[in-house]
């Protein structure tokens, strides 16, 4: 008896992810769910240098500024509620010190430029088609930073506007990194503050526009995170307490689907080794001085050494922990 409709995912063979891949993740909070998994398994990844970005225009703006190596100045920031902010970045980058914020923005732009040029894969997670336009400058912002709502116009990007933005994103990235793989997905997080109907309309614009621009022969792809959540996990037991975000069970399930689709078998074996070592490091012994535990630690050290021989960038300990060892 089948009690669930399962969605088949295509196995990516030619452009699969592995431990040699350099991965950059941009977009909504769901990109951080996937990014945290990549970090957990010690892959070479960076996520959301300018913080969470919900809509395609914000991502396009970041990529444009990174490729052009924009220099942020005082005219690009503003002071509100005892902190300095930038409309291009998430509030996680805001700072009570103006100089530190500008230094951070400019350093991060340089780092993002390097990551775009050197990455083998970019994963872009789109969250919404709704945007806020700052009336004073007539520009779409990435984050409102609790500036009074009367200073903005709320707009829904049309299918054409989303598609145009995605085409610009692809063209910009390919202009400096022609062989890169760009993987789009739509966040399963529902933006119900916009309204139930409005959220569906927003997601439909994103999905339609993505399918209008992706072309596997051009190394642009789509992974159905949103569809897996809506069609396979169509039950509130897969949501967090807010009934909006997917819970850890749902995140793990979508992650498994993602690894089945995008990771080589050899890479999945390495991920299992990493997981075994992580569990060993986190193990709390009853008797840390026993011969048995010392043998366990020696075996763990050998596993780490063998793994690092093949992947020298993998590190299980902070510099302080290494010094203590």
C-alpha positions as CSV (number, residue, x, y, z in Angstrom):
1,X,0.0,0.0,0.0
2,X,1.3,3.4,-1.0
3,X,0.6,6.1,1.5
4,X,2.7,8.9,-0.2
5,X,3.1,10.2,-3.7
6,X,6.8,10.3,-4.2
7,X,8.5,12.7,-6.7
8,X,11.3,11.2,-8.8
9,X,14.4,13.4,-9.0
10,X,16.7,13.3,-12.0
11,X,20.2,12.0,-11.2
12,X,22.8,14.6,-12.4
13,X,25.7,12.7,-13.8
14,X,27.9,15.1,-15.7
15,X,27.9,18.1,-13.4
16,X,27.5,16.4,-10.0
17,X,28.8,17.8,-6.8
18,X,31.8,16.3,-5.0
19,X,34.5,17.2,-2.6
20,X,36.5,19.0,-5.3
21,X,33.5,21.3,-6.0
22,X,33.5,24.9,-4.8
23,X,30.0,25.9,-4.0
24,X,28.5,29.3,-3.4
25,X,24.9,29.6,-2.1
26,X,22.8,32.7,-2.4
27,X,19.2,33.5,-1.5
28,X,16.5,32.9,1.0
29,X,16.8,31.2,4.5
30,X,16.3,27.8,2.9
31,X,19.6,28.2,1.1
32,X,21.1,28.4,4.6
33,X,19.4,25.1,5.6
34,X,21.2,23.4,2.6
35,X,24.4,25.4,3.2
36,X,24.5,24.2,6.8
37,X,24.3,20.6,5.6
38,X,27.2,21.3,3.2
39,X,29.2,22.7,6.1
40,X,28.4,19.8,8.3
41,X,29.8,17.4,5.8
42,X,32.9,19.5,5.3
43,X,32.3,20.4,1.6
44,X,33.9,23.5,0.2
45,X,31.0,26.0,0.4
46,X,30.2,29.6,1.2
47,X,26.7,30.9,1.9
48,X,25.0,34.3,1.7
49,X,27.9,36.7,2.0
50,X,25.4,39.6,2.2
51,X,23.0,37.6,4.4
52,X,19.6,36.2,3.5
53,X,18.3,37.7,0.2
54,X,14.7,36.9,-0.6
55,X,14.0,38.0,-4.1
56,X,15.8,37.8,-7.5
57,X,16.4,41.6,-7.8
58,X,18.4,41.6,-4.5
59,X,20.5,38.6,-5.8
60,X,21.0,40.3,-9.2
61,X,22.2,43.4,-7.4
62,X,24.7,41.6,-5.3
63,X,26.2,39.7,-8.2
64,X,26.4,42.9,-10.3
65,X,28.1,44.8,-7.4
66,X,30.5,41.9,-6.7
67,X,31.5,41.5,-10.4
68,X,32.0,45.2,-10.7
69,X,33.8,45.4,-7.4
70,X,31.6,48.2,-6.1
71,X,33.0,50.3,-3.3
72,X,30.5,51.2,-0.6
73,X,30.6,54.7,0.8
74,X,28.6,56.7,3.3
75,X,26.0,57.5,0.7
76,X,25.1,53.7,0.6
77,X,24.3,53.4,4.3
78,X,22.0,55.0,6.8
79,X,21.5,55.2,10.6
80,X,18.4,53.9,12.3
81,X,17.6,52.5,15.8
82,X,21.3,53.0,16.9
83,X,22.7,50.9,14.1
84,X,24.1,51.6,10.6
85,X,22.4,49.7,7.8
86,X,22.7,49.1,4.0
87,X,19.6,48.5,1.8
88,X,21.6,46.0,-0.2
89,X,22.3,43.7,2.7
90,X,20.5,41.7,5.4
91,X,20.3,43.2,8.9
92,X,22.8,40.6,10.1
93,X,25.5,42.8,8.6
94,X,24.3,46.0,10.3
95,X,26.6,47.5,12.8
96,X,26.6,50.3,15.4
97,X,29.9,51.4,14.0
98,X,29.7,53.1,10.6
99,X,33.4,52.5,9.7
100,X,33.2,48.8,10.5
101,X,30.0,48.4,8.4
102,X,31.7,49.9,5.4
103,X,34.8,47.8,5.9
104,X,32.7,44.7,6.2
105,X,30.6,45.5,3.1
106,X,33.7,46.2,0.9
107,X,35.6,43.2,2.2
108,X,32.6,41.0,1.6
109,X,32.2,42.3,-2.0
110,X,35.8,41.4,-2.8
111,X,35.3,37.9,-1.3
112,X,32.1,37.4,-3.3
113,X,33.8,38.5,-6.5
114,X,36.5,35.8,-5.8
115,X,33.9,33.2,-5.0
116,X,31.9,33.9,-8.2
117,X,35.1,33.6,-10.3
118,X,36.3,30.4,-8.6
119,X,33.1,28.4,-7.8
120,X,32.2,25.4,-9.8
121,X,28.6,25.6,-8.7
122,X,26.3,28.4,-7.5
123,X,23.0,27.4,-5.8
124,X,20.4,30.1,-5.9
125,X,17.3,29.8,-3.7
126,X,14.4,32.2,-4.5
127,X,11.9,33.0,-1.8
128,X,9.4,35.5,-3.2
129,X,8.5,37.8,-6.1
130,X,7.3,40.5,-3.7
131,X,9.6,43.5,-3.4
132,X,9.8,46.8,-1.6
133,X,10.7,50.0,-3.5
134,X,12.2,52.8,-1.5
135,X,10.3,55.9,-2.6
136,X,13.1,58.3,-1.9
137,X,15.5,56.7,-4.4
138,X,13.0,54.7,-6.5
139,X,15.1,51.6,-6.0
140,X,14.2,48.1,-4.9
141,X,15.8,47.1,-1.6
142,X,17.0,43.7,-0.3
143,X,15.9,44.4,3.3
144,X,13.8,47.2,4.8
145,X,15.6,47.2,8.2
146,X,12.4,48.3,9.9
147,X,12.3,51.6,8.1
148,X,8.6,52.8,8.3
149,X,6.5,51.1,5.7
150,X,5.1,54.4,4.4
151,X,8.5,55.0,2.9
152,X,8.1,52.0,0.5
153,X,5.9,50.8,-2.3
154,X,5.2,47.1,-2.2
155,X,5.2,45.5,-5.7
156,X,4.9,42.0,-7.2
157,X,7.5,41.3,-9.8
158,X,5.8,40.0,-13.0
159,X,6.8,36.8,-14.7
160,X,8.7,38.8,-17.3
161,X,10.5,40.9,-14.6
162,X,11.6,37.8,-12.8
163,X,12.7,36.0,-16.0
164,X,14.6,39.1,-17.0
165,X,16.4,39.3,-13.7
166,X,17.3,35.6,-13.8
167,X,18.6,36.0,-17.3
168,X,20.8,38.9,-16.1
169,X,22.0,36.8,-13.2
170,X,23.0,33.9,-15.5
171,X,24.7,36.3,-18.0
172,X,26.6,38.1,-15.3
173,X,28.0,35.0,-13.7
174,X,28.8,33.3,-17.1
175,X,30.6,36.5,-18.2
176,X,33.4,35.8,-15.6
177,X,33.0,32.0,-15.1
178,X,31.7,30.5,-18.3
179,X,31.8,26.8,-17.2
180,X,30.1,27.2,-13.9
181,X,26.9,25.3,-13.0
182,X,24.0,27.4,-11.8
183,X,21.3,25.6,-9.8
184,X,18.0,27.3,-9.1
185,X,15.5,26.2,-6.5
186,X,12.4,27.8,-4.9
187,X,12.2,28.0,-1.1
188,X,9.5,25.9,0.5
189,X,9.0,28.5,3.2
190,X,5.6,30.1,2.7
191,X,5.5,34.0,3.0
192,X,2.1,34.1,4.5
193,X,2.5,37.7,5.7
194,X,1.9,38.6,2.1
195,X,-1.3,36.5,2.2
196,X,-2.1,32.9,1.2
197,X,-3.2,33.7,-2.3
198,X,-0.4,36.3,-2.8
199,X,2.2,33.8,-1.7
200,X,1.0,31.2,-4.3
201,X,1.0,33.9,-6.9
202,X,4.5,34.9,-5.9
203,X,5.9,31.4,-6.0
204,X,4.2,30.7,-9.4
205,X,6.0,33.7,-10.9
206,X,9.3,32.3,-9.6
207,X,8.8,28.8,-10.8
208,X,7.5,29.8,-14.2
209,X,10.4,32.2,-14.8
210,X,13.0,29.7,-13.7
211,X,11.7,27.1,-16.1
212,X,11.8,29.7,-18.8
213,X,15.5,30.3,-18.4
214,X,17.1,27.0,-17.3
215,X,18.8,24.9,-19.9
216,X,20.9,22.0,-18.7
217,X,23.0,22.2,-21.9
218,X,24.0,25.6,-20.7
219,X,24.8,24.3,-17.2
220,X,21.7,25.9,-15.7
221,X,19.4,23.6,-13.7
222,X,16.4,23.3,-11.4
223,X,15.9,21.3,-8.2
224,X,12.3,21.0,-6.9
225,X,12.6,21.9,-3.2
226,X,9.2,23.6,-3.2
227,X,7.5,20.8,-5.0
228,X,8.9,18.1,-2.7
229,X,7.6,20.1,0.3
230,X,4.2,20.8,-1.2
231,X,3.5,17.3,-2.8
232,X,5.5,14.8,-0.8
233,X,5.4,16.4,2.6
234,X,1.9,17.7,2.5
235,X,1.3,17.4,6.2
236,X,1.7,19.9,9.0
237,X,3.8,17.4,11.0
238,X,6.6,18.4,8.6
239,X,6.4,22.1,9.6
240,X,8.0,23.9,12.5
241,X,5.9,25.4,15.3
242,X,5.2,28.5,13.2
243,X,3.5,26.3,10.6
244,X,5.4,28.2,7.9
245,X,9.0,26.9,7.9
246,X,9.9,23.2,7.2
247,X,11.0,21.4,10.3
248,X,14.3,19.5,10.7
249,X,12.6,16.2,9.4
250,X,11.5,18.0,6.2
251,X,14.9,19.6,5.8
252,X,16.6,16.3,6.2
253,X,14.2,14.7,3.7
254,X,14.8,17.3,1.0
255,X,18.5,17.1,1.7
256,X,18.4,13.4,1.0
257,X,16.6,14.0,-2.3
258,X,19.2,16.6,-3.1
259,X,22.1,14.3,-2.4
260,X,20.5,11.5,-4.4
261,X,20.2,13.9,-7.4
262,X,23.4,15.9,-7.2
263,X,26.1,14.0,-5.4
264,X,28.3,11.2,-6.8
265,X,28.3,7.8,-5.1
266,X,31.9,8.3,-4.0
267,X,31.1,11.7,-2.5
268,X,28.2,10.2,-0.5
269,X,30.6,7.6,0.9
270,X,33.0,10.4,2.0
271,X,30.0,12.1,3.6
272,X,29.3,9.0,5.6
273,X,33.0,8.9,6.7
274,X,32.7,12.5,7.8
275,X,29.5,11.8,9.7
276,X,31.1,8.9,11.5
277,X,34.1,11.0,12.5
278,X,31.8,13.9,13.7
279,X,29.8,11.4,15.9
280,X,33.1,10.1,17.3
281,X,34.3,13.6,18.1
282,X,31.0,14.4,19.9
283,X,31.0,11.1,21.8
284,X,31.1,11.6,25.6
285,X,32.9,8.7,27.2
286,X,32.1,7.3,30.7
287,X,35.8,6.8,31.4
288,X,38.0,9.1,29.3
289,X,41.1,7.6,30.8
290,X,40.4,4.0,30.0
291,X,42.6,2.0,27.6
292,X,39.5,1.3,25.5
293,X,38.7,5.0,25.0
294,X,42.4,5.7,24.2
295,X,42.2,3.1,21.5
296,X,39.0,4.6,20.2
297,X,40.7,8.1,20.0
298,X,43.7,6.6,18.2
299,X,41.4,5.0,15.7
300,X,39.5,8.3,15.2
301,X,42.8,10.1,14.7
302,X,43.8,7.6,12.0
303,X,40.4,8.0,10.2
304,X,40.9,11.8,10.2
305,X,44.4,11.5,8.8
306,X,43.3,9.1,6.0
307,X,40.5,11.5,5.0
308,X,42.8,14.5,5.1
309,X,45.3,12.8,2.9
310,X,42.6,12.8,0.2
311,X,41.0,16.1,1.1
312,X,43.5,18.4,2.7
313,X,41.0,21.2,3.2
314,X,38.9,19.2,5.6
315,X,39.3,20.3,9.2
316,X,37.4,19.0,12.2
317,X,38.8,21.3,14.8
318,X,39.2,25.0,15.4
319,X,42.8,26.4,15.6
320,X,42.4,26.6,19.4
321,X,41.4,22.9,19.6
322,X,44.3,21.9,17.3
323,X,46.7,23.8,19.6
324,X,45.3,22.0,22.6
325,X,45.7,18.6,20.9
